[in-house]
């Protein structure tokens, strides 16, 4: 017989004190810190403690008693449920202040390196419909909120509870249906909702991630500032007639939405939704779209990495470029290494002021796109290499291709592997431009390079409004 579970603690009338990490806020109680999402400093509320550790606890808002004067009205009907835009209730200028503080705190506390004055964060050009890529999961049994479950009219035993939407935070198998998302141009909402409507109408099965069965599995949308749209549908074929059902769905969507210029699909039989190792099939149009950045054109495929905020990416790369060439003579032509180059966006963006740019990335398809991007922009002084950064970027590679004057690095959230940091240090470039989507891991890497390089400039850039995420560009100069 199991023990009776102790009821959760309810704290009444607490005042939310400050913004914390991961989009949460905090307050102090009995010598420990309580982290709470979906609130802002100055809110007074009743809070339920559902998890308690040695020095901190996690809670949820049960009832607002008084809402803070520093508050914005969330514009999305799904706010507080899907978990995607946790700062919609915080005015944008307050979001920027919090991100500026985050960068300063992490570089100081984690990096422990000497810093110059950090430049004011660059605000996003758009705060709605700013993304050029979104993914949605499909599930056979959607997730329900407590309010929905307490609704007497809901009968879980009846009706079709399949849905298309976003994963609930921290749950790989729970998806909440999304009717309208404000992160991307509204056309994607119309396409997604029509896919769901049609699939249910014809009796198409939706994916069950635990049983790993069900036909309709995942959707990925991409659009560009050239007006092009890409749609990639992941299916999971279980039955002999599944391909015909999939073809019917795609024909219907293609007819309804001629704006889709790149329509791709895949039968993904793996246990996860990643497509890097999958053979993709083009149903209609091309297998890529184009993005413009200044006077440069970039080819972006379904597997390619491209910054998801197009307008702000231009500003981000302007910062990286200005750091790379800061105070250099106008006729200088440095040799540049661009690490984690993706589709070669930065590499091609700086190439015309360099003697040569060498780009490295682990995704072969992205490297092929990078080569094409050089060709279509008539850039001939770039070379690109695909593979594991640690295995390619070696001392012998540098001996063969030349010691770089400048290294630009834009790693994933995990930052750079220590082996890569060591090779950079051995390469001894005059300066390093470090573009990061995670100032915490950036700070760790800065500390590893501090013995040889000093931080000369810091520029935060807001790429993701209404989220706690922030990009940061740091210029390192040889001591």
N, C-alpha and C positions, 0 to 999 in steps of 0.2 A: 504494500500500500504506500503510495507516494505521500510525502509531507505536504501540508497545505502551504501554498505559496504566499509569502509575505506581501501584502498589498503595497503598491508603489506609494512613495511619499508625495504629498501634495503641499507645495509652498504657495501661500496666498499673498497676493499684493506685492510681489517682488518688482524691483526696478531694474530694467536691462541697462547695463552700464556702458558697454563698449562693443565694437566690432572685433570679431576673432577670425581665426583661419577658416578656410573652406566655406565662406559665406555665412557662417554662424555668428551669433553674438554671445556675450557672456555676462554673468553677474557672480558675486561672491556670496557664499553661505556657509557658516560653520567651518571656516578655514579651508574650504575647498572651492574650486571654480566650477561653475555650471555652464555648459555650452548648450545654446538653444537656437534652432533655425527659425527662419521666417518671422523675424522681429527686427526692431531697430533700437538704437540707444534712446533711452527716455521712455520707452513703453513700460507701462505698469500692468502686470498680468499675474494670473494664477498659473503655476508651472508644475507639471507632473514629472518627477524624476523616475526614469525608467531604466537607467543604468548608472551604477556607482562604482568607481574605482578608488584607489588609495588617495589620490590627490585631486581628482576631478570627477564630475558627473555629467551625464547627458540628460536633457529634459525636452519636453514639448509644451507648447502653449496650450492651455485648456480654455482660457478665457481672457480677453483683454478687458482690463478695468479702465485704463486710460491710455489712449494712443499718443505717441510722441508727436511733438510739433515738427520734428525732423523726420518727415515721412512723405512718401509719394503713394498715390493710389495705383496698385498694380493694374496693368492694362490687359493682362491675359487671364482668361477664365480658368486656366489650369494652374495658376500660381499657387504654390504651397503644396501641390500634389506631385507634379512630374519632377520637380527638383532641378529643372534645367536653368532657370533664371532666378536665383535665390535673392537677388538684390533689386527686384522690381519695386519693392516697397521703400527703397532708399533713393532719394533724389540723386540725379546723375552727378551733380557737382560733389555730393558727399561720397559717392562711389569713387570718384577720382582722388579725393583726399585719402580715402582708405587704401587705395592701391599705391599711392605715393608713400604712405606710411609703411605699407607692407614691404615695398622694395627697400626702403631705408633700413627698416628693422632687420630684414633677413641678411642684407649685405653686411650690416654692422654686427649682428648677434652671431650669425653662422660663419660669415667670411672672416670677421675679425681682421680686416685689412684697412689700411689707410685709404680714405675716400675723399675725392674732391666734392664740391657742392653738387648735389644731384639736381639735374634739370627738372623743371616742372613737367609732369606727365602730358603727353600729347593725347587730347581727347579724340574719340572716334568721330569720324565724319558723320556716320549714321548711328543711331541707337536702336533702330528697328529695321528689320529686313536687311540686316547687314551681312548675313552669312551667304556663301556661295555653295555650301555643301551641308546636307542633313541626311541622317539615316533613321529609319523607323523599323521597329521589330513587329512581327506578326505573331499572334498567339491564339490558341484555340479556346483558352479560358482567361479572360481579362481579369485584372486586379480591381477590387472594389474598395472604396474608402469606408471608414466606419459609419459615416453618415448614410451611405448607400445601403450598407448591410442592415442598418437599423430601420430602413424604410420598409414598412409592412407590405407595400405593393410589389417589392422585388421578390421574385420567385426564382431562386438559383437553379431549381430543377427544370425550369422551362425556358424556352427561348434560346437564341443563338448568342452566346457570350464571347464569340471570337472577336478580335479587334486588331487594329493597327495603331501603334503609338510608341511611347518612350518607355524604356525600362525604369522601374522604380529604383531610386538610389539604394545601392547595396544588395539588389536582388536580381540575379541573372535570369530568373524564370518568371518574373512578374512584370507585365506591361500594362500601362494605363492608356486608354484610348484618347487620342488627341484629335479634336475636330478642327482647331485652328491654332497654328503656331505662328508667332510674330517674328521669328528669327530669319525668315527667308521670304522672298516675293510670294504673294498670295497664290500664284498659279500652282505652287506645289501642294497647297491645301486642297485645291480643287481636284488635282490629279489623284492625290492620295485618297480622298474621300470617295471618289468615283471608283477607284480600284476596290476599296472595301465594299462599297455598295454592290458592284457587279459580281464580285467574288461570292458574296453571300447569296445573291439572287440565283446564281447558277449552282449553288451547293458546293463550292470549292472548299476543301479543308484548309484550315490554318495550322501553322506549325505548333507542335507540342515539344518544347525543348527537352523535357525530361524523357519522354518516350522516343524522341527524335523521329517523329513522323508528322505528316501534314504537308500539303503542297505549297502554300504561300508562306514564305519564310522571312524575307527582309526586303526593304526598299532603300535605295540610295538616290538622292537627287543632287544634281550639280547644275548651276547656271553660271553665266558669265556676263561681263559688261559688253560683250558683243551681241547679246540677245539670244544666245544659244542655250538650250536645255539638254541635260543628260538624265536619263532614267535607267537605273540598273535594278532589275528584279531578281532576287534569289528565290529559286524554287527548290523543293526537295521531293523528287519523284519517288512515289511509293508503288504506284500501280501502272499497268501498261497504257492506260488512256490519259495519264497525267500530262504527257507532252501536248496532246491535242487540247486539253483544257487550258494549259498555259498559253498555247498559241492563240486560242480564242480570246482570252483575256487581253493579250498584247495587241491583237488586231483591233479590239474594241477601243482600247486606250489610245492607240496610234490614230484611229479615225476621229476620236473625240478631241484629241489634243495634238494638232499638227505642229504646234510649237516645239515638240520634242524632236530635236535634230539628231540626237544620239540615243538610241534605244537598245539596251544590252540586257542579256539575261544569262543565267548560269544555273545548272542543276548541282547544287552544293550538298554533297552527302556527308560532309565532315561534321564533327561535333561542335564546331563553332562557326561564326559568320564571316571570318576573315577570308579574303579572296585573293591574297597575294600569290597563292599556289594553284589557283583555279583557272581553267580554260573558259574564257568568256566568249559568248556568241553574240554577234551583232544582229539584232532583229530588224532594225531600220536605221538608215542614215549612216553616220560615221561612228567610229569607236573612240572619238575624242571631241572636245570642244576647244575653242580658242579664248584666251584671256588677253587683254591689252594692258600693258603697263607703260605709260608714257608712249614712246614711239616703237616699243617692242611688242611683238606678238608671241604668246606662249601657248604651246599645245599641251592640253591637260587630258590625260586618260583616266579611266575609272580607278586605276591602281596608283595614280600619281599623287604625290603630296604637293599641295598648293595652299598658301595661306588662305584661310576661310573668310577673311574680311578683305575684299578686294581693294577698296579705296584706302583702307588703313595700311594694307600691305605695301602700297606705293610709298606711303610716308615712312614706314618702318625701314624699307630698303634705301630710301633717301638718307635716313640717319646712318645706316650701316655704311653707305657709300661715302658720306661726308666724313665719318670717322676714319675710314680706310685711307682717304687721300688728304686728311687734315694737315695743313702746313707743308705739303709736298710741293716742289717746284712744278709749274704748269707743264713742263716737258718731261716730267718723270714718268717712266713706264715700268712700274714694279711687277715682279712675278708674284701672282696671288694663288694661294690654295683656298678652295671653297669646300669646306667639310660639311657633310650631310646636305649635299647640294640639291636634293630632290629633283625637280624638273629643270634645274639649272637657272632658276630665276635670278638669284643674286649673281651667279657667275656671269651670265650674259648681261646683267644690268651694269656690271663694273668693267666688262671686258674691253670696251673702247678706250679706257684710260689705262690699260695694263699692257705689258709686253705679252703676257700669256696668263690664262686662268686655268687651273687644273681642279676639276670638280670630282668629288667622291661621294657615293651613296650606296646603301646596301640593297636598294630595290632596282633590279635590272631594267624593268619597264620604265621607271622614272629616268634612268640614265639614257635610255634610247630616246625618250622624249626630250631630254636635255640636249642631245646631239641634234635632233631635228630643230629644236628651238634656235640653236646657233645657225643652222643652215637657212631657215626661213627669215632670219634677221641679218643674213649676210655677215655673220661673225665667224672669222676663221682662226682666231687665236685662242680657242678653248679646246681642252681635252677632258674627257670624262671616263671614269672608271667605276665599275660596279663590284660590290663585294663588302665583306665585313671590314669595317674601318680599321680594326686592330691588325688585320692581316694584310691589308693593302698599304696603309700608311706606316711604312717601316723606314728605317734608316737607309736601306738599300734603294727603296723607292725614291727617297729624296736625293740620293746620290745620282740616280738616273735622270730625274726630271728637273733637278735644280733646287737649291735652297731658297725657300720663299722669302720675299721681303715682307709680305703681309699674309696672315692667315685669317680667314673669315670662317667662323664656326657657328652653326645653327643646329645644335643637337636636339633630340627628343627630350621629353620631360625628365627623364632619368639623368640627363646631363652626359658628360663624357666619361668613358671608361678610363681608369688610371693609366692604362697602357697608352691610350691616345694622348693623354696629357703629357706623359713622359716623352713621346715622340715629338710633340709640339715644342716642348722645352729643349730637346736635342736639336730641333730644326733651327731654333734661335732666330725667328723672324724679328724684324724691328718693331712690329706692332701686331696685335691680335684684336680682331673685332669679334666679340662674343655676343651673339643674338640668342636670347633665351626665352622660353615660354614658362620657365619655372625659376624664379629668382633664388629659391632655396638651394637647388642643386647647382645653380650658377655660382652662388656664394661659396659653396664647398669647393668647386673647381678653382675659383679665384684664389682661395687659400693655398691650394696645391701649387699655384704658379707664382705666389707672392714673392718668393725668394729672388726671382729673376725679373718679374714684371710688376709695375705699379699701375694702379687704376688711374687713368688720366681723364676720363669722362664717363658719365652715366646718364642714359636717357630712357626713362620708362615710356611705354606706348600702350594705350588701351586698345586692344584688339577685340575684346569681348564684353561689351556693355551688359550690365545687369548680372554679371557673374563676378566672382572674386579673382578670376584669372587675369594676369597682366604679363605683357612681354617687356623685356628689358634689354637694352643694348649697352654694352660696356666696351670702352676702348682701353686696351692695355698697351703700355709702352715699355720697351726694354730699359731696365735700370742702368 
